[in-house]
């Protein structure tokens, strides 16, 4: 999370196309996990690792350092919360005590989205990327077996080029 340039969150249209595709892919993957877990009252920005196994959590010292960094550098609350969720997910993934189903990493698209231009804002049921918006909808409406986008630098760059 500290490698992300959080100061570059207002990228305008530079990466807007790829960032909106990544948001849609995050929503799709999160919906797959919610479906597997039997639904969720909290949607879409929540700690999936906690739902899978609440006993496996990231190291408290690591979380304290993360919180210090994000509170000083990350301008948006949802982004700070999702950074924590991604760190807990990484700990769960590394745990030998938990067997995960064959579902895609839910946070990979969100992390790549942040790497391509920082945060977004949520208002009126949409993720707002300045000039583009992604409707959040229900988890059921985001449930889809096929990926929205391949998470590959060249593919994401090409999506941005198509709109310019």
Backbone torsions as a table, in degrees:
resi	resn	phi	psi	omega
1	UNK	NA	-30.5	-178.9
2	UNK	-74.8	-15.6	178.5
3	UNK	-79.6	-13.9	-179.2
4	UNK	-77.3	137.2	176.7
5	UNK	-83.9	88.4	-176.1
6	UNK	-71.1	-17.5	178.1
7	UNK	-73.1	-16.8	-176.7
8	UNK	-97.0	39.9	-176.1
9	UNK	-81.4	-12.9	179.7
10	UNK	-107.5	72.2	-174.3
11	UNK	-87.3	1.7	-178.8
12	UNK	61.4	-133.1	-177.1
13	UNK	-88.8	-3.6	-173.6
14	UNK	-49.3	-52.1	-179.5
15	UNK	-121.8	20.9	-174.2
16	UNK	-60.3	-41.1	-177.7
17	UNK	-64.4	-47.1	-178.6
18	UNK	-69.4	-36.3	-179.8
19	UNK	-66.0	-37.8	178.2
20	UNK	-70.0	-37.1	175.0
21	UNK	-62.8	-41.4	178.9
22	UNK	-65.0	-37.6	176.2
23	UNK	-63.1	-44.6	178.8
24	UNK	-61.8	-37.6	178.2
25	UNK	-69.6	-38.8	174.8
26	UNK	-59.2	-46.9	-179.7
27	UNK	-61.3	-40.3	178.5
28	UNK	-63.1	-48.2	-179.0
29	UNK	-65.5	-42.2	177.3
30	UNK	-61.2	-38.7	178.7
31	UNK	-64.4	-38.3	176.5
32	UNK	-60.0	-43.2	179.3
33	UNK	-68.1	-42.4	178.7
34	UNK	-62.0	-42.2	177.7
35	UNK	-60.6	-45.1	179.0
36	UNK	-61.9	-36.5	-176.9
37	UNK	-86.1	0.3	176.0
38	UNK	86.3	26.8	176.6
39	UNK	98.9	171.4	180.0
40	UNK	-160.2	139.4	173.8
41	UNK	-77.2	-28.8	-178.5
42	UNK	-97.3	120.5	-178.1
43	UNK	-149.3	143.1	-8.1
44	UNK	-99.6	-7.3	-173.0
45	UNK	-100.7	86.2	-177.9
46	UNK	-143.6	171.7	-176.0
47	UNK	-86.6	95.9	-178.2
48	UNK	-66.3	-36.5	179.7
49	UNK	-59.3	-38.6	178.7
50	UNK	-63.1	-38.5	177.7
51	UNK	-68.9	-35.1	-179.5
52	UNK	-70.5	-49.6	179.6
53	UNK	-159.4	100.1	-175.3
54	UNK	-69.6	-8.8	179.2
55	UNK	-83.1	-14.9	-179.4
56	UNK	-102.3	109.9	-177.7
57	UNK	-131.7	157.7	178.5
58	UNK	-68.1	158.1	179.6
59	UNK	-58.5	129.5	-178.6
60	UNK	-57.8	-35.7	178.2
61	UNK	-65.2	-40.5	177.0
62	UNK	-62.5	-43.9	179.5
63	UNK	-64.2	-37.0	178.3
64	UNK	-64.4	-43.9	177.3
65	UNK	-64.2	-41.6	177.8
66	UNK	-60.6	-46.4	-179.9
67	UNK	-61.5	-41.8	177.8
68	UNK	-60.2	-45.1	-179.9
69	UNK	-65.7	-50.6	-175.6
70	UNK	-67.7	-37.0	178.2
71	UNK	-63.2	-30.6	-179.6
72	UNK	-87.5	-23.3	-169.3
73	UNK	-124.9	-19.2	-174.4
74	UNK	-105.1	116.2	-170.1
75	UNK	-78.7	-2.8	-172.2
76	UNK	-130.6	134.4	-175.0
77	UNK	-60.5	-44.0	-178.5
78	UNK	-61.7	-40.5	179.1
79	UNK	-62.7	-42.3	178.1
80	UNK	-62.2	-43.4	-179.9
81	UNK	-65.4	-39.6	-178.7
82	UNK	-72.5	-28.9	173.3
83	UNK	-62.0	-44.1	177.0
84	UNK	-61.8	-44.1	-179.3
85	UNK	-61.9	-40.3	179.9
86	UNK	-66.2	-35.8	177.7
87	UNK	-68.7	-42.1	175.2
88	UNK	-62.3	-39.0	178.8
89	UNK	-61.8	-43.3	179.4
90	UNK	-60.4	-39.9	178.0
91	UNK	-65.6	-42.8	179.1
92	UNK	-62.6	-43.1	-179.9
93	UNK	-61.0	-35.1	-179.0
94	UNK	-83.1	-13.5	-177.3
95	UNK	-66.6	136.6	175.8
96	UNK	-89.0	-6.5	-177.9
97	UNK	-89.8	-10.2	-175.2
98	UNK	-122.1	130.1	173.7
99	UNK	-102.1	118.0	-178.2
100	UNK	-92.0	147.2	175.9
101	UNK	-69.5	166.5	-179.2
102	UNK	-81.4	72.5	177.7
103	UNK	-125.0	152.7	-177.7
104	UNK	-69.8	153.8	176.6
105	UNK	-57.3	118.9	-175.5
106	UNK	-70.5	-26.8	-172.8
107	UNK	-95.6	-11.7	-179.6
108	UNK	-54.1	-49.3	-180.0
109	UNK	-61.7	-35.4	-178.9
110	UNK	-69.7	-41.5	178.2
111	UNK	-63.9	-44.1	178.2
112	UNK	-64.1	-38.6	175.9
113	UNK	-57.5	-48.2	178.9
114	UNK	-62.3	-39.8	179.5
115	UNK	-63.5	-27.8	-177.9
116	UNK	-90.7	9.1	175.1
117	UNK	151.9	28.4	171.7
118	UNK	76.2	-142.6	-166.5
119	UNK	-91.6	176.4	172.1
120	UNK	-136.4	169.5	178.6
121	UNK	-120.5	145.5	179.4
122	UNK	-108.3	125.1	176.6
123	UNK	-156.2	142.9	176.7
124	UNK	53.1	37.6	175.3
125	UNK	75.8	18.0	177.7
126	UNK	-134.0	153.6	167.2
127	UNK	-89.3	120.1	-172.6
128	UNK	-102.9	119.6	178.6
129	UNK	-111.6	48.4	-176.0
130	UNK	65.9	-88.5	-175.0
131	UNK	-88.2	-9.0	-179.6
132	UNK	-128.5	151.1	179.9
133	UNK	-136.4	146.4	176.8
134	UNK	-120.6	117.4	175.9
135	UNK	-63.5	133.4	-178.3
136	UNK	-78.0	-36.4	179.2
137	UNK	50.0	-176.3	178.2
138	UNK	-80.6	165.6	178.3
139	UNK	-66.0	-34.0	179.6
140	UNK	-62.9	-37.5	-179.7
141	UNK	-71.6	-19.9	179.3
142	UNK	-95.2	-4.9	-177.6
143	UNK	-71.7	119.4	179.8
144	UNK	-154.2	140.0	-177.5
145	UNK	-75.5	-29.6	-175.0
146	UNK	-96.9	141.4	178.8
147	UNK	-61.5	149.0	175.4
148	UNK	-75.5	-40.5	-177.4
149	UNK	-151.1	146.3	172.8
150	UNK	-77.4	131.5	-178.9
151	UNK	-86.1	88.3	-176.4
152	UNK	-145.4	132.8	-176.6
153	UNK	-52.4	-46.6	-177.5
154	UNK	-65.2	-41.1	179.4
155	UNK	-64.5	-43.4	-179.5
156	UNK	-68.1	-41.0	177.2
157	UNK	-62.6	-40.6	179.4
158	UNK	-62.9	-37.6	178.1
159	UNK	-61.9	-37.9	178.0
160	UNK	-69.5	-38.2	-178.9
161	UNK	-66.3	-33.6	-178.3
162	UNK	-61.1	-28.3	-176.9
163	UNK	-92.9	-5.9	-179.5
164	UNK	-103.2	NA	NA
